[in-house]
Amino acid sequence: MQGKHIVLGITGSIAAYKACTLIRLLVKAGAEVQVVITPSGKQFITPLTLATLSRNAVVSEFFDRNDGSWHSHVDLGVWADLMLIAPASASTIGKMAHAIADNILLTTYLSMRAPVFVAPAMDLDMYKHPSTQANIERLRSFGNHIIEPAEGELASSLVGKGRMEEPEAIFEYIAQYFSSNESTSDSSFSDAVSCASSDVSLSDVSFSSPMSGSRKKVLITAGPTHERIDPVRFLGNHSTGKMGFALAESCARQGWEVELVTGPVHLSSDHPLIRRTDVESAIQMHEAAIRIFPDCDVAILCAAVADFMPKQAETTKIKRETTGEWSMTLVPTPDIARELGRLKRSDQLLVGFALETNDEQKNAHEKLQRKNLDFIVLNSLRDKGAGFGGDTNKITIIDADGTEQPYPLQSKHAAADEIIRHLCKKLS
């Protein structure tokens, strides 16, 4: 990122404070950052703070009030290698989608020749509203990169999707964009190599390698399964589904149709190309996967499916006072990966996951061969920041020929993009 010119747009959102961390990361990586802020953005964070961190005077008005000089949004559009709007409020997203140029951030956006990344930040109901979703899709169709907001507690104290993605994750998106385009001889983003489908938006071209054919359809399993012991208890694990949902969103951004089969999770999927099927148990997930897989080009088995289930679930709650010491017989659950590996046609690809605690590479290689996978994604609970629960992951992709490609710790969204980029190479 050394020497790159980045315009950082900040809008009126409580998440504006995160811009401070983002600026520090970009500047530390060698980028030159020019902040452009809306009038309402200045109500949340001061230009003095932003100017101090970016080492550049903040642009907030068309004209300098002291000497009347003009702040040229046209020059900024030519100067920049990339524009990032973070946070992007619902109001600004709507204005961007409909070319309403009533402040200098918006005129800068409309003059921008470089790629634009947008990180929405708003309350969950505002984000889910059909008009907001339509505006976001409209921006995608223009060629903008949308950095999906995260789930969590919002300023309203409600919990849901709408939190601006964390600065570290946004930084990873930007760093990966520059990294993936360094080898492109033509600097024009519009001429970058595109993915499969003719209706894929330019917003995600740089995240994938070329592939041929019509729109792809992919099955993704996500989350845990719950194996009932009695009406109120179950066997389960700590999976949150975040990795699987990130993969679904990455595929959908490529223009692929996604069949997302998920166990019990507290996540939402709003993309119109994602069709969600909710299940509870391993048997239900197995039945859904077997039904859906024949019509898919790819299956990505990311779910943390329970390996065992009670041989017989009780129909009434087990009472400690009356039952006393108690034991339970467990039996294996259906092996979804092995079954799909057996059913896989020559025109289909099958991707598995391996979460290990010891002998990681050895166990992953054996699983890859045993279940007839095309490649497997390995992570380890011994790696800090990897595995269940968090927003980051550290993965290694292992191909059927034994080739290993390790990746550094990164956000789960960034890891998902790496996996889908690798998958595109296989599809090509």
N, C-alpha and C positions, 0 to 999 in steps of 0.2 A: 504493500500500500504506500510505499515510500514515494513522495512527490505527487500523489493523487490529489486532485481538487474536488472537494465534496461540499455541496451546498446542503446544509441541514436546516430544514424547515420545522418550526415549532408553532403549534396552534394552541388554542385555549383549552387545556385539559389539565387535570390534577397530575397526570403522568408527566408533565413538563419537567419535573424535577429529575427524571431519569435521563434527560438530555445531558445533564452535567457529566454523568458517568460515561455516556456514549461519546461525548466530545473528548474526554480524557483518553479513552481507548483509541479513538481515531488519531488524535494528535500524537500519542505515544507510538503508534504504528508508522508515523511519518507522513500522515496526510495533512493537507492544509484545509482547514474547515472554515467556511463562511456561513454564519448563522443568519437566517432570515426568519423573523418572528411576526406573527399577526398581532394586531392591537390587543385582542383578548388574551393572547399568549403572555403578554407582559404583565397581566394581572396575576399570573401564577409563578413567574420567575423573572428576575430583573435582567435587563440587557447588560448591566455591569458585570454580573456573575458570568454570563455567557461570553462576554468579550474577554474577560480575564482568562477563562479556560481555553478559549479558541485562539487567543492572541490576535484577534481581528475585531474591528469595530462591528457591532451588530447592525444589520439592516432591518429597519422596522417601518420606515416611511418612504414615500416616493421622493421627497425632497428633504434635505438637511435643514432643520429649523434655524440653524445658526447662520449659514452663508447662502442658503437657497440652492446649493448644488444638487444635481439630479443623481439618484441612485439608479443605475441602469440595470433593469431586469434583463434586458437583451444581452448586455455584456456578461452577466452571470450565466445565462443560458449557453453562451459560447465557451466561457471559461471552464465550466464544470466537467469533470469526468463522470460524475454521478450526483443525483439529487436524492436525498433521503428526507421524508417527512415523518417525523416521530417526536411527539405523538401527532396523529392525524385525527381530528375530531369529526363527528358526523357532519357538522356544518361544512367544514372544509372539503371533505370527501364529496359531498353533494355539489359544491361549487366547482370542484375540479371536474366532476363528471359532466357538467353542463356549461363549462367555459364562462363562469361568472367571475370576472376579474375585478373585485372590489378591494383588494389589498395587494401589497407588493409580493407576498408569498405566492399568490395565485397568478399574478402576471409573470413571475419568475418561472412557475411551473409551465405556463402556456408558452413560454419562450425557450424551454429547456430542450436542448438537442441530445443530451445524455440520457441514459436509462434512469428511471425514477422508481424508487422503492417507497412503499407506503406502509406505515405501521399504525393501524387503527387503534383508538383508545376511547372507550365510552362505556356506558352502563349496558348490562346484558340485554335489556328490552330494546334499547336504541339500536344495538348491534344486530339483533335478530329481526328488527322491523323490515318488512319486504322492501320498503323504499331504500333503506340503507344497503341491504343486500344487492338490490338492483344497481345501485350506484357503484358498489365495489366491483360487481361483474362488469359494469360498463368501463371502469378503469382498467380492469384486466384486458378487456377487448382492445383497449388503446395501446396495450403493450407495457403497462405498469406491473412491477412486481408487488404483490400483496404479501406482507409478512403477517400471518394470521395472529390475532390476539390470543392470549393464554386464558385458561380458566383460573378462577381464584376469587378472593374477596375484593369487592369493588368499593369505590368511594361511598356508595349508597348503603354499604354494609350488606348488600345482597351478594350471593356467591354465584358465579357463572362465567360465561365467556365474554370478554370485553377488555380485560387487562392488557395494556400494551406489553408486547413481548419484552423480556428483560434485555437491558443494554448489551450484555455479553452475548446473548443469542443473536441480536440484531447485528452486532459487530461481526459475528461468524458468517452471517449471510453476505455481508458486504465483502469480507475478506475472501470468501469462496467465489463470489462473483468475479472479483479482479483476478484471482488465481486461475479460474477456469477460462478466462479470456486473454491471459497473457500470451498464449501461443497462437492466438488468432491473428493472422497477418493483416486482415482488413479490419480497421478499427470501427467500422460501422456496425452498430448493434443490430440493425435491421437486416444485415446480411449474414448474421450468425447462422450456423447450421441448425435446422429445425428438427423437431421430433416427428413421430409417425403421422398423426392425424392432420389433415389439412385444416382443421378448425382449431388447432392448438394456438393459443395466444403467444405473442412474442415475449410476454412477461416471464416465461419460464424456459425459454429456449436454451439459455446458458446453463441450466441445471441438468441437461441431458445430452447424451450422445445420439447420433442419428439412428433412426430405425425406419423400416419400410412397412407398408401395409396400411390397412384401414384402422379406424379407432380400436384400441385394445380394450379388453374387458378383463378385470383382475379381481380375484377373490382374496380378501384379507381377513384373517382371524385376529382378534384382539382381546385383551383383558384376561381375567381369570375365569375359572369355572367354579361353581359352588355345588358340592356334592352333599345332598341332604342327609343328615343323621336322624333328625326328627323335625317336626314342623317349625322349630325355632333355631336349630343349630345346623351347621354345615362344615365340611372340610373345604379349605380354600387356601389361597396364598396372597402375597402382598402386591400382586400386579394391579396397576391402575389403568392400563390400556393406553397410556400416553404414546408409547412407541407405535402401536398399531394404528392409532388415530392419526399420528403424524405421517405415517406411510400412506394412509388413505387420502389425506389432503394433498400430499406430494403427487400421487398418481392422478388425482382429480385435476390438479393444476396442469398436468400434461394433456388434459383432454380425454383421459381414459374413463371408462365406466367402471365404477368400483362397487363391488358387492362386499359390504363390511359386515361380518358376522362377529358379534361382540358378546362377551360374558357381562356380568353385572359390573357396570362402571358408572362414574358420575361425570361423564363427558358428553358433549353434544357434537353433532356433525351437520353443518348447515349447507355444505356445498351441494348444488343441484345434481352433480354427477355421482354422488355417494348415496347408495341405497343401503339402508341399515336393517339388519336382522338381529334382534335381541334374543339371547338364549341364556339359560342358567347353568345347565349341567354339561359334562363332557359328551354324554349321549346325544343331547340336543344339538351341540355344536358339530358333532360327527354327522348327524343326519342332515344338517343344513349344508355342510361342506360337500358331502357326497352328492347332494341334489344340485348344487350350484356349479361345482367344478367342471362338469362336461361342457358347459357353455362358455368357459373362460379360456383366455390365452395363458394366463399366469395365475398361480396361487402363492400367496405369501403367508406362511403360517407363523404368525407372531404371538398368538395367544399362549398364555401359560396354563395349559390344560392340566388338570389334576391327573396324576398317574393312577390313583386308586380311588375307589368309592366304597361306601358301606355295602356289604352284600345284601343287607335288607334295612331300609329306612323305617324307623318307628312311625306309626300313625298318630301317636300322642306324645306329648312332651315327656321326656325322661326325667323323673323326679329323684333328686339326690336323696331325699329323706326316706323314700320307700325302696329305692333301687340298691343303694349301698355301692359296694365295689362292683364295677361293671366293665366288661370288655366288648370289643367290636371286631367283627371279621371284615377285612377289606379285600376287595377283588380288583383286578386291573380294569381301567377304563379303556374304551376303544382307542386304538392308535391311529389318529387322524392322518399324521404324516405318512406312516407306512401304507395306509390304505390308498391315499391319493398317489403315492409313489408307484403303487401297483397298477392303478388305473390310468396313470399319465400316458397321453399319446405323444408321438414324436413331435407334434406341433405345439406342445404345451411345455411350460417351464414351471418348476416347483422350487420354491425358496423356503428354507427352514431357519429356525433360530435355535441357538443353544446357550442357555445360561448355566454356567458351571461354577463350581466352588473349588475344584482341584483337577489336575491333569487336563486343563482346558483344551489345548490343541488336540491331544490324543482322543478325548471323548468327542470333540466336534467332528474330527475326521471320520471316526467310526460311525457316528450318527448320519453323516453325509452319505456314506456308502450304503449303510444298512437300510436307509429309507428312500434311496434313489432320488436324491435331491440334485438340482443343478448347481446350487451353491448354498452355503449356510452362513448365517451371521452369528458370530460368537461374541458374547460378553461375559465378564466374570464378576461375581460378587466381591472378589478381592480387589478390584479396581475401584478406587474412590470416585464417586460420582456416577458409577454405572449401575445398571440393574433396575430394580423396582423403585417406584415412588417418585424419584427426582425428575428434573427437567433436562438432565444431561445424560449422555451415554458415551461409552468408549467401546468401539466395535472393531472386530476383525472380520473381513469377508474372505471366506475360504471357498475356492472353486473345486469342481469335481476332479480336476487334474492335480489337486493338492496345492495350487498356488494360493498364497496368503497375502492379503492386503490390509495392514493395520491402519487405523485412523486415530487421531488424537481425541481427547475428551472434547465434546462439543454438545450443543443443544440437540435434543431428540429430533427436532425438525431438520436441523442440518444433517444429522446422521441419516434420517429418512431420505433426504435428497441424494446423499452419497449412494445409498442402497439402490434407489431408483435409477440413478445415472449408470450404475453397474449393470442393472437389469436391462437398460436400454442397449448397452453394448452387446449383451447376450441376444437380445431380440433382433439386433441388426445382423 
